[in-house]
Amino acid sequence: MTEDPWRTLTLDARLQWALSPELPEVYRPFLLTEQWMQTRCYFARRADLRLEEVAVLAADGDYVIRLCIAKRPDLTAEQVGVFCQDQAPNVRYAIARNPLLTQVQRTQLLADADELVRQAAAKGPRPSKERCRPGQAPLLR
């Protein structure tokens, strides 16, 4: 039986691969379910995520990962709608600034139970930006 190549990597190596511009194809599926939050978070912020990867991370059980995804410019209308209803106010805050939000959704978030979500919705859209440090893949912030 062949050992899982991801399982043998140290936490530092996993984090480096999550940020690497030359991420091996074999590691991508493992990063979707990576146990270390920081590593999965960096992977979720990659600008080069595939639509199916975005979909998996958009449904992540951890709100920090959903927050990272809610800022993306490549969400489907359905994903935007789900984020507007997210149980975590931090996720609703992030989606409230996303330019993909419809006016109906913005109006909904302007009446959100959380004051910070209402403030974010009132500020209006804030396009995501890419940051690319030397030796790393571009990340969305």
C-alpha positions in Angstrom: 0.0 0.0 0.0 1.4 3.4 -1.0 1.5 6.0 1.7 -0.4 9.3 1.2 2.2 11.8 0.1 0.5 14.7 2.0 0.4 12.8 5.3 4.3 12.7 5.3 4.7 16.5 5.0 5.4 18.7 8.0 3.1 21.6 8.9 5.8 24.0 7.5 5.9 22.1 4.2 2.1 22.1 3.9 2.0 25.8 4.5 4.7 26.4 1.9 2.8 24.3 -0.7 -0.4 26.2 0.1 1.4 29.4 -0.9 3.6 28.0 -3.7 3.1 29.3 -7.2 4.0 25.8 -8.5 1.6 23.8 -6.4 1.7 20.1 -7.5 -1.7 18.9 -8.8 -1.6 16.0 -6.4 -1.6 18.3 -3.3 -4.7 20.4 -4.3 -7.3 18.0 -3.0 -5.5 17.6 0.3 -5.4 21.3 0.8 -9.2 21.4 0.6 -9.5 19.3 3.7 -6.2 20.2 5.4 -6.5 19.9 9.2 -4.4 23.0 9.9 -6.5 26.1 9.7 -3.7 28.4 8.7 -2.8 26.3 5.8 -6.3 25.8 4.6 -6.9 29.6 5.0 -3.9 30.5 2.8 -5.1 28.0 0.2 -8.6 29.5 0.3 -7.1 32.9 -0.4 -5.3 31.8 -3.6 -6.4 33.8 -6.6 -6.0 30.7 -8.8 -8.6 28.5 -7.1 -10.7 26.5 -9.5 -14.5 26.9 -9.4 -14.9 23.4 -7.8 -12.4 24.3 -5.1 -14.2 27.5 -4.4 -17.5 25.5 -4.1 -15.9 23.1 -1.6 -14.4 25.9 0.5 -17.6 28.0 0.4 -19.3 25.1 2.3 -16.4 24.7 4.8 -17.5 24.1 8.4 -15.1 26.8 9.7 -16.4 30.4 9.3 -12.8 31.7 8.7 -12.5 29.7 5.5 -16.0 30.9 4.4 -15.0 34.5 5.2 -11.9 34.1 2.9 -14.1 32.8 0.1 -16.8 35.5 0.6 -14.4 38.1 -0.6 -13.8 36.5 -4.0 -14.7 38.1 -7.3 -15.6 34.8 -8.9 -18.5 33.6 -6.8 -21.7 32.3 -8.3 -24.9 34.2 -7.6 -26.0 31.2 -5.5 -22.9 31.3 -3.4 -23.4 35.1 -2.8 -26.9 34.4 -1.7 -25.8 31.6 0.7 -23.1 33.9 2.2 -25.8 36.6 2.8 -27.6 34.1 5.0 -24.5 32.7 6.7 -24.8 32.1 10.5 -21.5 33.9 11.1 -21.7 37.7 11.1 -18.0 37.9 10.0 -19.0 36.1 6.8 -22.0 38.3 6.2 -19.6 41.3 6.9 -17.2 40.1 4.2 -20.0 39.4 1.6 -21.5 42.8 2.4 -18.5 44.5 0.7 -18.4 42.1 -2.3 -19.2 43.9 -5.6 -21.2 40.8 -6.7 -23.9 41.7 -4.2 -27.3 42.6 -5.7 -29.2 45.6 -4.5 -31.8 43.3 -2.9 -29.0 41.5 -1.0 -27.4 44.8 0.1 -30.8 46.0 1.4 -31.2 42.8 3.3 -27.7 43.2 4.9 -28.5 46.9 5.7 -31.1 45.5 8.0 -28.9 42.7 9.5 -29.1 42.0 13.2 -25.3 42.7 13.5 -24.3 46.3 13.6 -21.0 45.7 11.8 -22.6 43.9 9.0 -25.0 46.8 8.5 -22.1 49.2 8.5 -20.2 47.2 5.9 -23.3 47.0 3.7 -23.6 50.8 4.0 -20.0 51.3 2.9 -20.8 49.6 -0.4 -18.6 47.5 -2.6 -14.9 46.9 -2.1 -13.3 45.0 -4.9 -10.9 42.3 -3.8 -7.2 42.9 -4.4 -4.4 40.6 -5.1 -1.2 40.5 -3.1 1.8 38.6 -4.4 4.9 38.3 -2.3 8.1 37.0 -3.9 8.0 33.2 -4.3 4.3 32.9 -3.5 1.1 32.5 -5.5 -1.1 35.6 -5.7 -3.5 35.8 -2.8 -6.8 37.7 -2.5 -7.1 40.1 0.4 
